[in-house]
Amino acid sequence: MTDEDEGELGAELAKLQQEHRDLDAAIEALHHSPAPDLLRLQRLKKRKLALRDRIAFIEDQITPDIIA
């Protein structure tokens, strides 16, 4: 993996982590609303899980494989 590829992955990772935090805050706010929209809540949680999977994939790509 080149330094350029790693830089691009790092930038994407930072963007996805920020979006994940934003979704977490939105889900929390929706939970505390008087009449939460359950369908919207479900969609936000599904998107958050997809982001978590993508974040884990990128972190695996960035982290070098070390044979112990």
PyMOL commands that set and color helices and strands:
alter all, ss='L'
color gray80, all
select helices_A, chain A and resi 3-31+38-62
alter helices_A, ss='H'
color red, helices_A
deselect
rebuild
show_as cartoon
